[in-house]
């Protein structure tokens, strides 16, 4: 009989989840750079999902640090795309 794995998720699973979140944010950033329709909303949603995941107890400090660095860039990209499309939000400066 083989030994049974513990019921908790291994650290590598947590790392994999963090990488998936990062991949999605980067993918949406590239789509926005290509000026794909709806990419601004896609990036905003991916960024929001990333913050929600980081707010969970499972997120590492490394994941939170990455979010603190990438979020301002994402917001600038979203605001720039809205201005180009003529849909600038009045709060976007």
C-alpha positions in Angstrom: 0.0 0.0 0.0 1.3 3.5 -0.8 1.6 6.3 1.6 -1.3 8.8 1.4 -0.5 12.5 0.8 -1.6 15.0 3.4 -4.9 16.8 2.9 -3.2 20.2 2.7 -2.0 21.6 -0.6 1.8 21.5 -1.2 3.7 24.8 -1.5 4.3 24.1 -5.2 0.5 24.2 -5.8 0.4 27.6 -4.2 3.3 28.7 -6.4 1.6 27.4 -9.5 -1.6 29.4 -8.7 0.5 32.6 -8.3 2.2 32.0 -11.6 -1.2 31.5 -13.3 -2.4 34.8 -11.9 0.8 36.5 -13.2 0.5 34.9 -16.6 -3.1 36.2 -16.9 -2.1 39.7 -16.0 0.8 39.7 -18.5 -1.4 38.1 -21.2 -4.0 40.9 -20.8 -1.2 43.5 -20.9 0.0 42.2 -24.2 -3.6 42.2 -25.6 -4.0 45.8 -24.5 -0.7 46.7 -26.2 -2.1 45.1 -29.4 -5.2 47.3 -29.0 -7.6 44.3 -28.9 -11.2 45.3 -28.3 -12.1 44.9 -24.6 -8.5 44.4 -23.5 -8.7 47.3 -21.1 -11.5 45.6 -19.2 -9.7 42.3 -19.4 -6.6 43.7 -17.8 -8.7 45.5 -15.1 -10.4 42.2 -14.3 -7.2 40.2 -14.3 -5.6 42.8 -12.0 -8.6 42.7 -9.7 -8.5 38.9 -9.6 -4.7 39.1 -8.8 -5.4 41.4 -5.8 -8.2 39.2 -4.5 -5.8 36.1 -4.8 -3.1 38.1 -3.0 -5.5 39.0 -0.3 -6.0 35.4 0.5 -4.0 33.8 3.3 -2.2 31.7 0.7 -0.4 34.5 -1.1 3.3 35.1 -0.5 5.0 38.3 0.1 6.7 37.9 -3.2 3.3 37.8 -5.0 2.2 40.9 -3.1 5.4 42.7 -4.0 5.0 41.8 -7.7 1.4 43.2 -7.6 2.6 46.5 -6.0 5.1 46.9 -8.8 2.9 45.9 -11.7 -0.4 47.6 -10.7 0.7 51.2 -11.5 1.9 50.1 -14.9 -1.4 48.3 -15.6 -3.4 51.3 -14.4 -1.4 53.6 -16.7 -2.0 51.3 -19.6 -5.7 51.1 -19.0 -6.0 54.9 -18.6 -4.0 55.5 -21.8 -6.2 53.0 -23.7 -9.3 54.8 -22.5 -8.0 58.2 -23.6 -7.1 56.9 -27.1 -10.6 55.4 -27.4 -12.1 58.7 -26.3 -13.7 57.0 -23.3 -11.5 58.6 -20.6 -13.0 58.4 -17.2 -13.2 61.8 -15.5 -11.2 60.5 -12.5 -8.3 59.3 -14.7 -5.5 61.9 -14.5 
